[in-house]
Amino acid sequence: MTPSARTPAPRWAQAMQRLARHLSEDFLGGPRPWPLAWIINFQKGGTFAFVGLLMWWYGNTSAPAWTYLAMHGSYGLVWLLKDVAFPDPRWRVRVTIAGGIMAFLMVLGPYWLFAWILVSGASRPGYPLPEPAWLALCVALCILGCVIMIAADSQKFYTLRLRPGLITDGMHRWVRHPNYLGEMLVYGSFALVVWHWVPVLVLLWVWVGVFWVNMAMKEASLSRYVEWAAYRARTWWLIPWIL
């Protein structure tokens, strides 16, 4: 896979990535006591305990609360296993204390609002389907998303160890960003359990302000391969035959 001229990423994506990196990695300067992975793993792995404590505090043992605990809590444990088995080198960068706090507040912390809204009773969801059917749909989306994310990330990790270059088969055969698709299905399923407007705003911010930027930067990086143009022409951004 011979490198060729690289197509630059859109200026808006470059600017947003620079801002995000400054806020999450370098904010206010000073010592860099921890890798970004520690901040991410604290939130992901701590979700099971956080939701469980909310349920105890508010005395909420409803079916939606238990379902949310199982979905979001288990996803956090899956993430920890993924980080042990095939860690993402992007999260190994060491960050400042203020940068780690900002990373939590900007992206990771707002996800915990989902559980608080549901368990505290701030939202009493009126699902468009009977509750058991709706929760079953949410669980199915969560499992599907986890499988897609894990399969895509593991394929990328182990393939690049043996054969650096453009990945065009397996999970990347039809869509160019299957790992982001998996994440969107997972967090979309959490929002559907909560059925409130706040998770929608959080997801719009993360999907547009973080995921879209990262995907645009990734496509610019991959454009250096001569196979890129043909690969891009026969694949979809996220969802086959739709997007």
GUVO-603713 format. One record per residue (C-alpha): residue number from 1; residue in three letters; x, y, z. Coordinates in steps of 0.25 Angstrom, whole numbers, plus 5000, padded with zeros to 4 digits. Layout:
pos = NUM code = ALA east = X north = Y up = Z;
...
END
This chain:
pos = 1 code = MET east = 5000 north = 5000 up = 5000;
pos = 2 code = THR east = 5008 north = 5011 up = 4995;
pos = 3 code = PRO east = 5005 north = 5025 up = 5001;
pos = 4 code = SER east = 5001 north = 5036 up = 4992;
pos = 5 code = ALA east = 4997 north = 5051 up = 4993;
pos = 6 code = ARG east = 4988 north = 5053 up = 5005;
pos = 7 code = THR east = 4975 north = 5061 up = 5004;
pos = 8 code = PRO east = 4975 north = 5071 up = 5016;
pos = 9 code = ALA east = 4964 north = 5070 up = 5026;
pos = 10 code = PRO east = 4953 north = 5081 up = 5026;
pos = 11 code = ARG east = 4958 north = 5094 up = 5033;
pos = 12 code = TRP east = 4946 north = 5093 up = 5043;
pos = 13 code = ALA east = 4950 north = 5079 up = 5047;
pos = 14 code = GLN east = 4965 north = 5083 up = 5049;
pos = 15 code = ALA east = 4961 north = 5095 up = 5057;
pos = 16 code = MET east = 4951 north = 5087 up = 5066;
pos = 17 code = GLN east = 4961 north = 5076 up = 5068;
pos = 18 code = ARG east = 4972 north = 5086 up = 5072;
pos = 19 code = LEU east = 4962 north = 5092 up = 5082;
pos = 20 code = ALA east = 4958 north = 5078 up = 5087;
pos = 21 code = ARG east = 4972 north = 5074 up = 5089;
pos = 22 code = HIS east = 4976 north = 5086 up = 5096;
pos = 23 code = LEU east = 4964 north = 5086 up = 5106;
pos = 24 code = SER east = 4966 north = 5071 up = 5109;
pos = 25 code = GLU east = 4981 north = 5069 up = 5108;
pos = 26 code = ASP east = 4988 north = 5082 up = 5111;
pos = 27 code = PHE east = 4978 north = 5091 up = 5118;
pos = 28 code = LEU east = 4984 north = 5101 up = 5128;
pos = 29 code = GLY east = 4998 north = 5094 up = 5127;
pos = 30 code = GLY east = 5005 north = 5088 up = 5138;
pos = 31 code = PRO east = 5009 north = 5073 up = 5142;
pos = 32 code = ARG east = 5003 north = 5062 up = 5134;
pos = 33 code = PRO east = 5000 north = 5051 up = 5145;
pos = 34 code = TRP east = 4992 north = 5042 up = 5137;
pos = 35 code = PRO east = 4989 north = 5036 up = 5123;
pos = 36 code = LEU east = 4975 north = 5040 up = 5117;
pos = 37 code = ALA east = 4972 north = 5025 up = 5118;
pos = 38 code = TRP east = 4971 north = 5026 up = 5133;
pos = 39 code = ILE east = 4960 north = 5037 up = 5132;
pos = 40 code = ILE east = 4952 north = 5029 up = 5121;
pos = 41 code = ASN east = 4953 north = 5016 up = 5129;
pos = 42 code = PHE east = 4949 north = 5023 up = 5142;
pos = 43 code = GLN east = 4936 north = 5028 up = 5136;
pos = 44 code = LYS east = 4933 north = 5015 up = 5127;
pos = 45 code = GLY east = 4937 north = 5005 up = 5138;
pos = 46 code = GLY east = 4930 north = 5013 up = 5149;
pos = 47 code = THR east = 4917 north = 5014 up = 5143;
pos = 48 code = PHE east = 4912 north = 5001 up = 5148;
pos = 49 code = ALA east = 4914 north = 5005 up = 5163;
pos = 50 code = PHE east = 4909 north = 5019 up = 5160;
pos = 51 code = VAL east = 4896 north = 5014 up = 5154;
pos = 52 code = GLY east = 4895 north = 5004 up = 5165;
pos = 53 code = LEU east = 4897 north = 5015 up = 5176;
pos = 54 code = LEU east = 4886 north = 5024 up = 5169;
pos = 55 code = MET east = 4876 north = 5013 up = 5170;
pos = 56 code = TRP east = 4879 north = 5011 up = 5184;
pos = 57 code = TRP east = 4878 north = 5025 up = 5188;
pos = 58 code = TYR east = 4865 north = 5028 up = 5180;
pos = 59 code = GLY east = 4859 north = 5014 up = 5184;
pos = 60 code = ASN east = 4857 north = 5012 up = 5169;
pos = 61 code = THR east = 4856 north = 4997 up = 5165;
pos = 62 code = SER east = 4847 north = 4998 up = 5153;
pos = 63 code = ALA east = 4849 north = 4990 up = 5141;
pos = 64 code = PRO east = 4855 north = 5002 up = 5133;
pos = 65 code = ALA east = 4865 north = 5005 up = 5144;
pos = 66 code = TRP east = 4870 north = 4990 up = 5145;
pos = 67 code = THR east = 4871 north = 4990 up = 5130;
pos = 68 code = TYR east = 4879 north = 5002 up = 5129;
pos = 69 code = LEU east = 4888 north = 4997 up = 5140;
pos = 70 code = ALA east = 4890 north = 4984 up = 5132;
pos = 71 code = MET east = 4893 north = 4992 up = 5119;
pos = 72 code = HIS east = 4901 north = 5003 up = 5122;
pos = 73 code = GLY east = 4908 north = 4996 up = 5134;
pos = 74 code = SER east = 4912 north = 4984 up = 5126;
pos = 75 code = TYR east = 4916 north = 4993 up = 5114;
pos = 76 code = GLY east = 4926 north = 5000 up = 5124;
pos = 77 code = LEU east = 4932 north = 4986 up = 5128;
pos = 78 code = VAL east = 4933 north = 4982 up = 5113;
pos = 79 code = TRP east = 4941 north = 4995 up = 5110;
pos = 80 code = LEU east = 4951 north = 4991 up = 5122;
pos = 81 code = LEU east = 4953 north = 4978 up = 5116;
pos = 82 code = LYS east = 4955 north = 4984 up = 5102;
pos = 83 code = ASP east = 4965 north = 4993 up = 5108;
pos = 84 code = VAL east = 4973 north = 4982 up = 5114;
pos = 85 code = ALA east = 4972 north = 4973 up = 5102;
pos = 86 code = PHE east = 4975 north = 4983 up = 5091;
pos = 87 code = PRO east = 4977 north = 4997 up = 5096;
pos = 88 code = ASP east = 4976 north = 5009 up = 5087;
pos = 89 code = PRO east = 4989 north = 5017 up = 5086;
pos = 90 code = ARG east = 4981 north = 5030 up = 5085;
pos = 91 code = TRP east = 4977 north = 5029 up = 5100;
pos = 92 code = ARG east = 4992 north = 5027 up = 5105;
pos = 93 code = VAL east = 4995 north = 5042 up = 5104;
pos = 94 code = ARG east = 4998 north = 5048 up = 5117;
pos = 95 code = VAL east = 4989 north = 5060 up = 5121;
pos = 96 code = THR east = 4989 north = 5071 up = 5131;
pos = 97 code = ILE east = 4981 north = 5071 up = 5143;
pos = 98 code = ALA east = 4971 north = 5082 up = 5137;
pos = 99 code = GLY east = 4971 north = 5075 up = 5124;
pos = 100 code = GLY east = 4967 north = 5062 up = 5130;
pos = 101 code = ILE east = 4956 north = 5069 up = 5138;
pos = 102 code = MET east = 4951 north = 5076 up = 5125;
pos = 103 code = ALA east = 4951 north = 5063 up = 5117;
pos = 104 code = PHE east = 4942 north = 5057 up = 5128;
pos = 105 code = LEU east = 4933 north = 5069 up = 5128;
pos = 106 code = MET east = 4932 north = 5071 up = 5113;
pos = 107 code = VAL east = 4929 north = 5057 up = 5108;
pos = 108 code = LEU east = 4929 north = 5046 up = 5119;
pos = 109 code = GLY east = 4922 north = 5052 up = 5131;
pos = 110 code = PRO east = 4909 north = 5056 up = 5123;
pos = 111 code = TYR east = 4907 north = 5042 up = 5120;
pos = 112 code = TRP east = 4904 north = 5040 up = 5135;
pos = 113 code = LEU east = 4893 north = 5050 up = 5134;
pos = 114 code = PHE east = 4885 north = 5039 up = 5126;
pos = 115 code = ALA east = 4884 north = 5030 up = 5138;
pos = 116 code = TRP east = 4881 north = 5041 up = 5148;
pos = 117 code = ILE east = 4870 north = 5046 up = 5139;
pos = 118 code = LEU east = 4864 north = 5032 up = 5139;
pos = 119 code = VAL east = 4866 north = 5027 up = 5153;
pos = 120 code = SER east = 4863 north = 5040 up = 5160;
pos = 121 code = GLY east = 4849 north = 5041 up = 5154;
pos = 122 code = ALA east = 4853 north = 5054 up = 5147;
pos = 123 code = SER east = 4848 north = 5046 up = 5135;
pos = 124 code = ARG east = 4836 north = 5037 up = 5135;
pos = 125 code = PRO east = 4837 north = 5031 up = 5121;
pos = 126 code = GLY east = 4825 north = 5029 up = 5112;
pos = 127 code = TYR east = 4830 north = 5019 up = 5102;
pos = 128 code = PRO east = 4824 north = 5018 up = 5089;
pos = 129 code = LEU east = 4823 north = 5003 up = 5090;
pos = 130 code = PRO east = 4819 north = 4994 up = 5102;
pos = 131 code = GLU east = 4830 north = 4995 up = 5112;
pos = 132 code = PRO east = 4835 north = 4980 up = 5111;
pos = 133 code = ALA east = 4836 north = 4981 up = 5096;
pos = 134 code = TRP east = 4843 north = 4995 up = 5097;
pos = 135 code = LEU east = 4853 north = 4991 up = 5107;
pos = 136 code = ALA east = 4856 north = 4978 up = 5098;
pos = 137 code = LEU east = 4858 north = 4987 up = 5086;
pos = 138 code = CYS east = 4868 north = 4995 up = 5094;
pos = 139 code = VAL east = 4876 north = 4983 up = 5099;
pos = 140 code = ALA east = 4877 north = 4978 up = 5085;
pos = 141 code = LEU east = 4882 north = 4991 up = 5080;
pos = 142 code = CYS east = 4892 north = 4991 up = 5092;
pos = 143 code = ILE east = 4897 north = 4977 up = 5089;
pos = 144 code = LEU east = 4898 north = 4979 up = 5074;
pos = 145 code = GLY east = 4906 north = 4992 up = 5076;
pos = 146 code = CYS east = 4916 north = 4986 up = 5086;
pos = 147 code = VAL east = 4919 north = 4974 up = 5076;
pos = 148 code = ILE east = 4921 north = 4984 up = 5065;
pos = 149 code = MET east = 4930 north = 4993 up = 5073;
pos = 150 code = ILE east = 4938 north = 4981 up = 5079;
pos = 151 code = ALA east = 4940 north = 4974 up = 5066;
pos = 152 code = ALA east = 4944 north = 4987 up = 5058;
pos = 153 code = ASP east = 4954 north = 4991 up = 5069;
pos = 154 code = SER east = 4960 north = 4978 up = 5070;
pos = 155 code = GLN east = 4961 north = 4976 up = 5055;
pos = 156 code = LYS east = 4968 north = 4989 up = 5054;
pos = 157 code = PHE east = 4978 north = 4986 up = 5066;
pos = 158 code = TYR east = 4982 north = 4973 up = 5061;
pos = 159 code = THR east = 4982 north = 4976 up = 5046;
pos = 160 code = LEU east = 4991 north = 4988 up = 5048;
pos = 161 code = ARG east = 5001 north = 4980 up = 5056;
pos = 162 code = LEU east = 5003 north = 4970 up = 5045;
pos = 163 code = ARG east = 5000 north = 4978 up = 5033;
pos = 164 code = PRO east = 5001 north = 4994 up = 5034;
pos = 165 code = GLY east = 4992 north = 5001 up = 5023;
pos = 166 code = LEU east = 4978 north = 5003 up = 5019;
pos = 167 code = ILE east = 4968 north = 4992 up = 5025;
pos = 168 code = THR east = 4957 north = 4989 up = 5014;
pos = 169 code = ASP east = 4951 north = 4976 up = 5019;
pos = 170 code = GLY east = 4944 north = 4970 up = 5030;
pos = 171 code = MET east = 4936 north = 4980 up = 5038;
pos = 172 code = HIS east = 4942 north = 4991 up = 5029;
pos = 173 code = ARG east = 4937 north = 4984 up = 5016;
pos = 174 code = TRP east = 4924 north = 4992 up = 5015;
pos = 175 code = VAL east = 4926 north = 5004 up = 5025;
pos = 176 code = ARG east = 4938 north = 5013 up = 5027;
pos = 177 code = HIS east = 4935 north = 5015 up = 5042;
pos = 178 code = PRO east = 4929 north = 5003 up = 5048;
pos = 179 code = ASN east = 4935 north = 5006 up = 5062;
pos = 180 code = TYR east = 4927 north = 5019 up = 5063;
pos = 181 code = LEU east = 4915 north = 5012 up = 5057;
pos = 182 code = GLY east = 4916 north = 5003 up = 5069;
pos = 183 code = GLU east = 4918 north = 5014 up = 5079;
pos = 184 code = MET east = 4906 north = 5021 up = 5074;
pos = 185 code = LEU east = 4897 north = 5009 up = 5075;
pos = 186 code = VAL east = 4901 north = 5007 up = 5089;
pos = 187 code = TYR east = 4899 north = 5021 up = 5094;
pos = 188 code = GLY east = 4886 north = 5022 up = 5085;
pos = 189 code = SER east = 4881 north = 5010 up = 5093;
pos = 190 code = PHE east = 4883 north = 5017 up = 5106;
pos = 191 code = ALA east = 4876 north = 5030 up = 5101;
pos = 192 code = LEU east = 4864 north = 5021 up = 5097;
pos = 193 code = VAL east = 4863 north = 5015 up = 5111;
pos = 194 code = VAL east = 4863 north = 5029 up = 5117;
pos = 195 code = TRP east = 4854 north = 5035 up = 5107;
pos = 196 code = HIS east = 4857 north = 5049 up = 5110;
pos = 197 code = TRP east = 4862 north = 5062 up = 5102;
pos = 198 code = VAL east = 4875 north = 5063 up = 5110;
pos = 199 code = PRO east = 4881 north = 5051 up = 5105;
pos = 200 code = VAL east = 4878 north = 5055 up = 5091;
pos = 201 code = LEU east = 4885 north = 5068 up = 5093;
pos = 202 code = VAL east = 4897 north = 5061 up = 5099;
pos = 203 code = LEU east = 4898 north = 5051 up = 5088;
pos = 204 code = LEU east = 4897 north = 5062 up = 5077;
pos = 205 code = TRP east = 4908 north = 5069 up = 5084;
pos = 206 code = VAL east = 4917 north = 5056 up = 5084;
pos = 207 code = TRP east = 4913 north = 5051 up = 5071;
pos = 208 code = VAL east = 4915 north = 5064 up = 5063;
pos = 209 code = GLY east = 4926 north = 5071 up = 5072;
pos = 210 code = VAL east = 4934 north = 5059 up = 5074;
pos = 211 code = PHE east = 4931 north = 5047 up = 5066;
pos = 212 code = TRP east = 4929 north = 5055 up = 5053;
pos = 213 code = VAL east = 4941 north = 5062 up = 5055;
pos = 214 code = ASN east = 4949 north = 5050 up = 5057;
pos = 215 code = MET east = 4944 north = 5043 up = 5045;
pos = 216 code = ALA east = 4947 north = 5054 up = 5036;
pos = 217 code = MET east = 4961 north = 5055 up = 5041;
pos = 218 code = LYS east = 4962 north = 5040 up = 5040;
pos = 219 code = GLU east = 4958 north = 5040 up = 5025;
pos = 220 code = ALA east = 4968 north = 5051 up = 5022;
pos = 221 code = SER east = 4979 north = 5042 up = 5028;
pos = 222 code = LEU east = 4975 north = 5030 up = 5021;
pos = 223 code = SER east = 4974 north = 5038 up = 5007;
pos = 224 code = ARG east = 4989 north = 5037 up = 5006;
pos = 225 code = TYR east = 4987 north = 5022 up = 5002;
pos = 226 code = VAL east = 4986 north = 5020 up = 4987;
pos = 227 code = GLU east = 4975 north = 5010 up = 4989;
pos = 228 code = TRP east = 4967 north = 5020 up = 4997;
pos = 229 code = ALA east = 4959 north = 5026 up = 4985;
pos = 230 code = ALA east = 4954 north = 5013 up = 4981;
pos = 231 code = TYR east = 4951 north = 5008 up = 4995;
pos = 232 code = ARG east = 4943 north = 5021 up = 4998;
pos = 233 code = ALA east = 4935 north = 5020 up = 4985;
pos = 234 code = ARG east = 4930 north = 5006 up = 4989;
pos = 235 code = THR east = 4927 north = 5008 up = 5003;
pos = 236 code = TRP east = 4918 north = 5016 up = 5012;
pos = 237 code = TRP east = 4921 north = 5026 up = 5024;
pos = 238 code = LEU east = 4914 north = 5019 up = 5035;
pos = 239 code = ILE east = 4901 north = 5011 up = 5030;
pos = 240 code = PRO east = 4901 north = 5003 up = 5017;
pos = 241 code = TRP east = 4892 north = 5008 up = 5006;
pos = 242 code = ILE east = 4888 north = 5020 up = 5015;
pos = 243 code = LEU east = 4899 north = 5028 up = 5020;
END
